[in-house]
Amino acid sequence: MVVRQETHPGTGAGTSPPEFREAVASMQAARLRPEIFCEEMPAPQRIAPYASALSADVTVDDTDLGTGRIILLHDPAGNDAWDGTFRCVAYARAEIDLELITDPMLAAVGWSWLTEALDAHGASYAAASGTVTRVATESFGGMADEGGTAQIEVRASWTPLASGDPSATIALDLGPHVEAWGELLCTAVGLPPVPEGVSVMPSRRGQRGSGR
């Protein structure tokens, strides 16, 4: 899959810095669970000079349980708010059991899904911030039989850091960050973690099949 690279008008296609191109290539190399359908999406053009973006759906038995996106921003001049020249911006939304919506710890647990996933994948980061939102929907009148639904939404951003490994082939490896985002999506929809020692196969990428 080729990830779309966006630049501001006038910067010229193909003029992105090599460190940005390498970071985007590392995003493409991320290995996600097979339940995740991941594809490119248009990146925002007004937040930073350079940006790339991925979107994903978590599907089990032909049912979409969650969705999300992750965006890589790059400003070679640096950004004081980021405390760096790169920034990851992520979003995840998942259906949850309705009874969980009143759990006072739900928001804190939702945030921990992200930070624990980043730590588990060895994704070095700084200046993390974000929000966790819970949404409940109830039906009335002619729709009362449909019952209620609940969702959790995690919106976050963080500054990815170089691993510090002198043997690393690229300065900034975004693979672990994308994989952590994928794990956040799977955890949010309630999928059990992959058992230790089991290899994760690449996710489905590109065009969906005719049955989708």
N, C-alpha and C positions, 0 to 999 in steps of 0.2 A: 504494500500500500504506500502510495506517495502522499505525504502530509502536505497540505496546502500551506504555503508561506505567503504572508501578507505584508506589504509595506505601505507606507503613506504614499499618495500620489506624488510623483515627481522624484521619488528615490530611485526608480528604475528597477525592473525585474532583474534578478540575478546579481544584484549589487549587495546582497546581505553579507555581513561579516562572516569570515570562516568559522568563528567560534559559535555563531548562531546556527549555521548550517550543520555543524557537528552536533550541537545540542538537539536539533530537530531529528537528525539521523538516529540519535540514541533513543528518542521517543518512539521512533518506528520499530526499533529493535526490542521494545518491551514485550515480555511474555505474559499474556493474560489468560485467565481461565476460559475454558471452552464455552461457558455459559454467557460470556461477554461478547457481544457483537460490536466491534469498534470500527469506526470509519472517520475520514477527515470531515471537517466542517469549516465554513468560512470563519476566519479569525477577525476579531475587531481591529479596526484600522486607526482609531483615534486615541488609544490608550498609550501606545508605545510605537516607536518607529518600525519595529519588526515583531511579528506575532505568528504563531502556528497554533492550531486547535484540533482536538479530537473530540468526538462524541461517542457515547456508548449506551447500549441497552443490555440489561441482564434478562435473559430469557430462559425459562424452564418449562418444558413440555408445551412449547409454542405460546407461552403466556409471558408477556413483558411484565416483570416485577419491579424494575427500577430503571432509572435513566440518569445520565450525567454527562459532564463535559470537563475537559481540562485544557487550559490555554497557557501557552508559554509566551511571555512578553520579554522583549529585550530592548534596552536603551543603552547604547555604547557609552553615552555621556554619564550614565549613572542616574539614580533616583534616590533622593534622601529618604523618602518614605519606604523604599524597598531595602535600603542599606545594602545596595548592590546594583548590578546591571541586568540581572535576570529576575523574573518573578513568575511563579506558578499561581494560576487562579483556577480553582476547582469548584464543581457543583455536583451534588448527588441528591437524588430524590427516590424514595422507596415507599411502597405500601407496607404498613405495619398493622399488627392486631389492634383493633379499636380500643381494647381495654388498656393498652400501653400508653394511650394519649394522656392519661391523668397521672402517670408516674412522674413524681417531681425530679427524679434523677435522669429522665430520658434525655434531656438536652446535654447534660454533662457526659453521659454515656456515649451519645452520638458524636461528640467532639473527640472523645477518647478513641473511637474507632479510627479516626484519621491519624491522630498522633501515634497510636500504637502501630498502625500499619506502616507509617513512615519509618519508625524505629525498627520494626521487624524486617523491613526490606533494606535497611542500611542507607536510607536516604538522608543525607546531612542537610539541615535546613536551619533558617533563622527567621526571626520576625514574623512568626505565624499569627494570623488573626482570622476571625470569621464569626459566623452565626449558625445556630441550629434552630430551626423552626418546626413546630409540630402543627399539623392542620387536621381538624376533624370535620367531617361532612355528614349531616343528618338529612334524611329524606322525609317529606311530609305529603299528605293528600294522596293523590293517585300514585305517587312514587314511594309511599311509606313501606311497601313490601320489600323494597330494595335494601333496606337497612342502612347502616352507617358505614363510612370508610374513614381511614386515617392514614396520614402520610408524614414522613419526616424528611426535612430538607437540610442539607449541610452545605453551606457556602464558606469557602476558605481561600486564603492566599498565604503564600510563604515564599521566602527567598531560598532557592536551592544553592547549596554550597558544593564546591569541589570536594572530592572524597579525601584528598590528602595523600592518596596512595601514589608514590613516585612511579610505580609501574603502570599506572592508568594510561590507556592509549588516547583518551580525550580529556580535555580540561574539565568539562562539566558533563557528567553522565546523567541524563534525565530518565533513563530506564527504570531505576528504582522508584522514582517519584510517580511515574505513570503506573507502575505495578501496584504501588501503595494505594493510589486512587482507585484502581480496579478492585483491590481488596476491600476498600471502603464500600464500594457499591455492593459487593457480594455479602459483606457482613450486614449491611443495612437491610437487605431483602431476606436475611435469615439463612443464607447458605452456610453449611458447616465449613470450617477451615479445611484446606487440603492437608491430609495427613503428612507428617514429617517423613521425608524420604521419597515422597511421590513427586515425580516431575510434572510441572505444569506445561501443557502443550499450548502452542500459540492459539490465540482466539481467532474467531472468524473475522475476516477483514474484507473490505471491498463491497461488492454488490451482494445484496441478499438474494437468496435463491428464489425461484419462481413461486414457491409455496409460501413465501413471506409476504 
